[in-house]
Amino acid sequence: MMNHPYIQLIEKKIPVIFDGAFGTQIQKSNISVEKFLTAPGCNEILNITCPEKISAIHTEYLKAGANVIETNSFGGSRVKLGEFGLQEKVYEINKASAVNARNAIESYKVDRPMFVCGSMGPTGYLPSSKDPNLIGADFNELADIFEEQAKGLYDGGVDLYLIETSQDLLEVRAAIVGIRRMLKKEGAFRPIQVQITIDSNGRMLLGSGIESFLGAVIALNPSVVGFNCGMGPLEMLPTIEKLLKISPIPVSALPNAGMPRNIDGKAVYSMEPQKFAEALLPLVTESGLEVVGGCCGTKPDHIAALSSILKGKTVAERTGTGKKSCWVATGIGGIDLETVKRPVIIGERLNTQGSKKTKELVLAQNYDELLQIAQEQIDTDSSLLDICVAVSEKDNEKDTMKNIVSYLSDRSETPFCIDSTEPSVMQSALWINPGSVMLNSINLEHKGERARKILELACNFGCPVVALTIDDAGMAKTLDRKMELTRKLRDLACGEFGLPEHYLYIDPLVFTLATGEAESADAALVSLDALRCIKSVLPGIRTVMGVSNVSFGLKPKARRILNNLMLHHAVEAGLDAAIFNPIHLDDIQKYDKTLRNIAEDLLFNRKADALMEYVKYFESAELESTVKQKSSEELPVEKRLYNAIIKRDRRNLAGMIETVMQHESATDILNKILLPAMGEVGNMMSRGDIILPFVLQAAEVMKEAVSILEPHLKTENSTTKGKFVLATVYGDVHDIGKNLVGSILRNQGFEVIDLGKQVPVDAIIEAVKKAKPAAVGLSALLVTTSKQMALCVEEFDKQNISVPVIIGGAAVNKEYASIISTVNGKKYSGGVFYAKDAFDATRILDTINSSENITPADSSAKHSTEFKEKECKSAESLEYGPHIEPPFWGTSEILVWDAAAIINGLNLDRLFKAGWGGGNLNERDYAHAKETQFEPAFERLRNEIIEQELIDLRGFYGLFPVITDDDQLIMIDPSDFHTEIANFRFPRMEKSGGRSIADYFKADGDIIGVQAVTIGRKLSDRCREYFHKEDRYSNGFFLNALGNFIVENLAEKITTEIRRAMGISADIGRRYSFGYPGLPSLEEQRKLFDIMGVEDRLDIVLTSGFQMEPEHSTMGIFVHHPSAEYLI
């Protein structure tokens, strides 16, 4: 972007203020009808007939505080002026409009940045429309129309151009191209600002959304993008905020003065100036909106209010501003290729050169069937659609490309990769598609003559380009040749033509391994080496590859395996994009190891007979689990129903169940199809094939299926698999794990009696006596509360209750089950079992119900899970740093955080992997789950949290003087530095060399940080609703984990405040929480709780088991010693 004063002003983070409505002010100016000559209603003619009046209106806005005044040329195109018979005065009128604005600035001598902006409104044509009556002009004709208007404005002295109130993206692109053409001829630069008009759903007249808008214009390098007209600031707010989040360049908003009201047949805008200004203020100072102003109904008073409220204010920083982007789009969808997970998949099936079916459909002009092929590629995660329509039977590639792109552009959200060797064919696509495209491809044949034509198109239209390593000597086959041509292509595209490096996608070419010739045996290896070399030597360049070329000539099954393995290794080597059929994407981890070894022998040329061995494999063996099975439509309905549970697919559940019930009873459907399916889900989880959130989603589908069967099950007197009493033990407020177990067991056919959390032993015994369950399940999170399990077993034994007890939770294991199963020297008759998850519990329950022998936890264990304390020797002495003098003693003020800011600042990959189970997936499955499951769930829950105000983020910290005595830490009253206010014992930990947390403090005087944070109660309540009222288990799981991450984020922010107060760096010190090694006693928490006044200040209470409620709360201490570490 050129170094222009307008751009410099924006970069200084000073809010830039545009003027307001112009037509309204003209009406107020009492201009006589004679001034309109023969064109009543044409405000633009007034630039010539009464320039002083026009300049006076500009001056009013300058006095109001505007930095930018728009020329009176909104309807100054040949098309609009032609409606008044003034089409021959385009240049004269537009030049005059700019001169009038310039005169106003020169006459109004005030020392502040002021600019003349050339206003260019829409022509009224809709070139993206499929209705010939609305199209009006083709792309090049539109570009000429805007070029003509831009020339008059330029000669009149405009500082920048504004394409505004736009309704059609193809027209917007034509306008930019037209202005650029004119500026190129003049050898000049002017910023171009582009503003569209949207409806309340954030879409343009023809349905284009924000992503389409960015994809259409960003590549053409405007200086500012934004909105005007259509709505008031409040109505426009959600769409502005969305654009601010994803736009890499400055954003503008020029809304109306509210929504119009029809009064006596006139549109009246009634939003008061102060209200208008107040609505825009937070968008500037909090969200980072750089350019503001007014449209319909706004007057100098509105601009004056805006100028006043923004005086001295700074535009907030936006994280996305200035980042690299490479947008491509259709009329209804757009993506930034720089943000797409690697590899970018370019679906290859819409290609007449590679697909017989596509060729037949193109020849038949069967666009509906072509759309179905496109949709298949889209549904299987293509980011781009490669479109090649060249056929030997007809010489009409240009027209065919134009027709197909036009047909798909408002039906496909996935953008296009235009695959042709002919610049004219590419141009035909660019002139008809409302968004940008990728151009495929250029090479250095004919001394780069054709490449230069395509690169000129790419630069004019902002297109990424595929470049093949081919020149007049042929295709590059050696590493040296591939790198030589890569450098030449880079120099040509990026050096000579100025294409951004990240817009250049080099294809180093890969050749088939199926020839059996020695010279091609290393073809894959050389291509992989080329990818690594390109990324090492030219890191700014992107890479692409037609991966399936590696297997050309092999049988389809053999091709699929080799293609997927080549793709895998190419991505590891640095491949950014792959031309590939996404329907054939496989998880290579599921390939048979023998097959994979044989295939990789061929890829890496590890054996002389690798090709023969690979071909022989497919002649002698069936490809079992390596390729996809028959389509679901070919499977029996029972299998489809079974798969629906496993695949978490709710679609047509009722229809499938109805079909199966024609020959099976509801009980048989439950026992023979649904329960085995959930059993397989459990097996898959045990094998690590799926993660917990997917298990919960399967349980939700199971719940829905059972609800459909329920009336029939009652009629058939179907029985459950037994009752199961479930409880989180007394003192423990954490019930998410227990809820998950209950949800899954219900859908495994058990009747679950959920007693809730913090359940006393006597309540559990009463429930057992009443329900007579097959077993009891007890859950505990912490070591301290797990002791309640032992008390429960002891009480069962005392009252001669022999029900099996299944324990689970983070604090327990099989050894602990063994220990508590022995009561008064004898084994508890019911048995104590440890279950690591719900499916483990199911297996135990099924075994109990079957009367088979099942061995409870081994009671021979001789050691306890209690922490080793007293017998430990003291650790070696530590060295201490300089004395710390805090800025205050005691506790801080309450700190409050904005919910949206905290949630938006979370590390989502960490949340998805550590909190939501994605870390158990392989890289490819995780990427798929992230895009299809995790990100949509996060967006949904984030919006729910913010809209329903489910979190109230508060916390505070304290700094207190302390002294130590061995493993005791004594907290001193800071008011007199003498009185002891609390005494904490931090046990010595055996595995940490006998270290105690107390060792990290100077014995004769030091400082401790203490802290408490909470997110409030509402989120926990909503989690319980998801589990117990709505049967949306995965939502409950996701929301609870999200709450944990939010509170952990707050705790870290408080810790940062403590470090800042102590004057130490971010890598020094540790935060410790009660109930964990080093601070195992939750009872000790009470002392700190009372000293800090946590209950009064944060509305957190301690249960009788010394746990905090709300449960999404934390309290802890901070140790500033540089050697502090977590103890075990």
Buried (B, 14 or more C-beta within 10 A) or exposed (E): EEEBEBBEBBBEBBBBBBBBBBEBBBEEBEBEEEBBBEBEEBBBBBBBBBBEBBBBBBBBBBBBBBBBBBBBBBBBBBBBBEEBEBBEBBBBBBBBBBBBBBBBBEEBEEEEBBBBBBBBBBBBBBBBBEEEEBBBBBBEBBBBBBBBBBBBBBBBBBBBBBBBBBBBBBBBBBBBBBBBBBBEEEEEBBBBBBBBBBEEEBBBBBEBBBBBBBBBBBBBBBBBBBBBBBBBBBBBBEBBBBBBBBBBBBBBBBBBBBBBEEEEEEEEBEBEBBBBBBBBBEBBBBBBBBBBBBBBBBBBBBBBBBBEBBEEEEBBEBEBBEEBBBBBBBBBBBBBBBEBBBBBBBBBBBBBEBBEEBBEBBBEEEBEBBBEBBBBBBEBBBBBBBBBBBBEEEEEBBEBBBBBBBBBBBBBBBBBBBBBBBBEBBBBBBBBBBBBBBBBBBBBBEEBEBBBBBBEBBBBBBBBBBBBBBBEEEBBBEBEBBBBBBBBBBEBBBEEBEBBBBBBBBBBBBBBBBBEEEEBBBBBBBBBBBBBBBBEEBEEBBBBBBBBBBBBEBEEBBBBBBBBBBBBBBBEBBBBBBBBBBBBBBBBEEBBEEBBEBBBBBBBBEBEEBBEBBBEBBEEEEBEEBBEEEEEEEBEBBBBBBBBBBBBBEEBBEEBBEBBBEEBBBBBBBBBBBBEBBBBBBEBBBEEBBBBBBBBBBBBBBBBBBEBBEEBBEEBEBEBBBBBBBBBBBBBBBBBBBBBBBBBBBBBBBBBBBBBBBBBBEBBBEBBEEBEBBBBBBBBBBBBBBBBBBBBBBBBBEEEBEBBBBBBBEBBBBBBBBBBBBBEEEEBBBBBBBBEBBBBBBBBBBBBEEEEEBEBBEBEBEEEEEBBBEEBEEBEEBEBEEEEEBEEBEBBEEBEBEBBEBBEEBEBEBBBBBBBBBEBBEEBBBBBBBEEBBEEBBEEBBEBBBEEEBBBBBBBBBBBBBBBEEBEBBBBBBEEEEEEBBEBBBBBBBEBEBBBBBBBBBEEEBBBBBBBBBBBBBBBEBBBBBBBEEBBBBBBBBBBBBBBBBBBBBBEBBBEBBBEBBEBEEEBBBBBBBBBBBBBBBEBBBBBBEBBEBEEBBBBBBBEBBBBBBBBBBBBBBBBBBBBEEBE
